[in-house]
Amino acid sequence: MMSLALVILGVFSYRDLGVDLMPRTESPTVSIMVRLNGASPEEVETTITKPIEETVNSIDGIDELRTNSGQGNSNTTITFNLEKDIKVAIQDVRDKVAPMLGRFPRDTQPPQVTKADPDSAPILMLAIYGDRDPKELTLIVDEQIKQQLESATGVASIQFFGDRRRNIQLLVDADRLNAYGLTIDQVRNAINRQNIEIPGGNFTTGASEYSMRTMGRITEVKYFSRVILTQRDGQTITFGDIGHVADAVQEIRNITRVDGQPSVSLSIVKQTGSNTVAVVDEVMRRMEKLKPTLPGDIKIAVRRDQSIFIRKSIEDIQHHLIYGSILASIVVFFFLRNFRTTIIAAIAIPVSLIGTFIIMKMLDMTLNNMTLLALSLATGIVIDDAIVVLENIFRYVEEKGVTPQQAAGEATAEIGTAVMATTLSLVVIFLPVAFITGQIGQYLLAFGIASASAIMLSMFVSFTLTPALCSMWLRTSDAGGHQSKERGAYAFIDRIYGHMLS
């Protein structure tokens, strides 16, 4: 019943385990980005980059500090020692950078302090295309697809590529602007003043009070031409006098195509720590539900799917795990030459491995190449304890003629210390791997814990399930009329071994 409890809990834990390519790692790298629009690289370096570099350089645990000054932006990348806690590191950087905003030039945007996130890479890219105007296609993708997929479980953000959003362009004629003696700042300020919605106070009537707003937003494109720029000598100058308005799309900065046809691409990023395969499955499930609601000429193509490689990699290791268990059982059968005893020993493999999923679930580990590799290597190890206990029980029945029930208790007690010593000697090899520091240590942490957990569970199974099955399934007739070492090749081995001992 204890082994059955392990299997049941292990199965339910397996269903909840995340699936990923490798264990999640956190690189202790922090980036600082500061923007100052219009500034030259030299000015950015002098007024922003160097002060930041001098300030953050005093933080403890920095391994490498890189800075880059460009046109209107400053980038600082801080790499800490691998032992540095990333949460502590990013907080230290924020504490140092926050007071510096007052020292930066006017119009400098607030610094953006971010940490390196391995989960920030897109896991799925969808391309939507059809025989439609790019602006109309963008509107369909935004309102009917993107907003539906953003609410999917595990989706952090969805980025647009190749979109053509509506853009109201106010095109100014420079000659007319000069003829009226106006500047572009006067035009911009006039439009900002007359295209605004601001609070209008409160209106009280009896026991009721209403909030009021001044509704000054321009609602139609043609109304921009009526914006009053200034008045001179009783003459009103409007925007239509110096330019015209165009209902167009944003300036083209990126293009995506499918087979030469323009498309709009959606790049989907998962939430940190979420299951890559599960997120992709949820997104694709929603896409299948959305397809009937889309116009008939809209087509969807999957341009990148990170889950495909993960599935194939995990499936390959799972197959190796199954094949290894079967081959290990065949080898045991070849030597024990008894189907019933082989089943008793082989049961230790699935019970130990499935029980390991409980530990993995408790420690928030995932099914990845490292953990499944650990279980694959443990396949031949977890059966060892069961074989040793089973063989000693079999020897008691064969040589001493006791019943399997009696042999199960006496033989297990006799060899228990030796089995425990063997198991712990393996654990002390695998478990310390979990304490390796650095980026490699983050990968080997999952490997060491999974291996040690499977081996410890195999000892538990050999002390509980194996003797219980021997007492119920083993038969006195399985031992035969002679001792194993008196038959066939074993008799020859026994004579040579005995001579060597002498």
C-alpha positions, 0 to 999 in steps of 0.5 A: 500500500505504501508503494501504491501510494507512491505510484498514485502520488507520482502519477498525479505529480507527473501530470502537473510537472512542467515540460521544458528543454532544460532546467530554468536558470537565472543569469546574474546580469542586470541592464540599465537603459537611459534615453535622451532623445536627440543627444549625440553619443559624446554628450550621452557618454559624458552626462549619463554613461560615465556617472552611471558607471562610477556609481554602480561600480561600487556595488559588491559582487560585480564580475564585468561592467560594460557600457555603450553610448549611442545616439540618444541612448545609454546602455550599461550591462552589469554581470555579477558573480554567479553566486550573486542572488539576482534579486539582491543584485537588481535591487542594489542597482536600482538603489544606486541609479534612482537618486541619479535622475536629478543629475541627468540633463533635462528631458532625460527619460527615467532609467529602465533597470531590467534583469536577464530573463531566459524566458523572454525569448518568443516561444511561438510566432504566428503569421496572419495574411490575406487579400486585404489592405494592410491597415484592415488586416492589422485591425482584424489581427489586433481586435479578433486574434491578439486580444483573445490570445493575450488572456491565454494561460501562461502568455506574458505578452504578444508583440506585433511585427509587420503591422500597419496601424492607422496614423493621422499625418499633419503635413506642413508646407514649409513655404506657407509656414514661413509666409505666415511667420509661424514656427513648427512649435506654435503649430504643435502647441496649438494642436495640443491645446485644441485636441485635449480632454480635461477634467471640468470639475463637479456639478451638484444638483440636489442630493446628486453630484456629477463629474464633468469633463471638457470634451475637446478631442477631435473626432474626425480627420477633416476637423484638424484643418479647422484648428486655429493657429493664431489670429492677426489683424482680425484674420484667423489662421488655421492649420488648413492654411499652412498644410493638409491632413492625411489619413494614412498608416504609420511609417514602415519600420519592419516587414513580414511576408509569407511566400512573398505576401505581406503579413502581420506576425504575432510573437508570443512570449510566455510568463517566467517559469511557465510550461512552454509546451502547455502554453503553446498548446493553449494558444493553438487551441484558442486559434482553432476556436478563433478560425471559424470567426475570422473572414474566409480569406484570412490565413494563419501560418506557424512560423516558429514553434519552440515546443516542437523541438522540446517535444521531440527531445523529451519524447526521445529520452522517454523512449530511452527510459522505457527501453532501458527499463525493459532491457534491464528486466531482460538482463535480470531474467537472463540470470535469474531464469525465473519469470516470477522472480524477474517481475518482483525485481523489475517492479522496483524500476517503475515504482522508484522512478514514478515516486521521484516525480513527487520530489520533483513536483515538491521542488518545482522542477520540470521534465527536461533533458537533465531530469530525464537523463538522470532517471534514464541513468538511474534505471539500471541502478534502482533495480540493484537493491531489489535484486540483492534482497531478492537473491538473499531471500531466494538463497534462504528458500533454496539452501535453508528450506524455509518458507518464502514468508519466513525467508522474506523477513530473515533474509531482508534483516540479514542483508539490510545494512549492506543494502543501505551502505550500497545505496548511500554510497551512490547517493553521496556521489550524486547528491553533492552535484547539486551543490556545484555553483555557477551556471553549470551548477544550476543545470546539474542541480536538477540532475543530482536531486532526481538521481539521488531521489530515485536511488533513495526510493529504490532502497525504500522499495527493496525493504518494503515492496520486494520482501512483501512480493517475495512472501506472496509470489515466490514458491518453494518449487522455484528453488528446485532440488539443487542449489543454484551454485551446483548447476551449470555454469554457476557450478564452474564459477563456484569452484574457481571462485572458491579456489581463488578465495583459498 
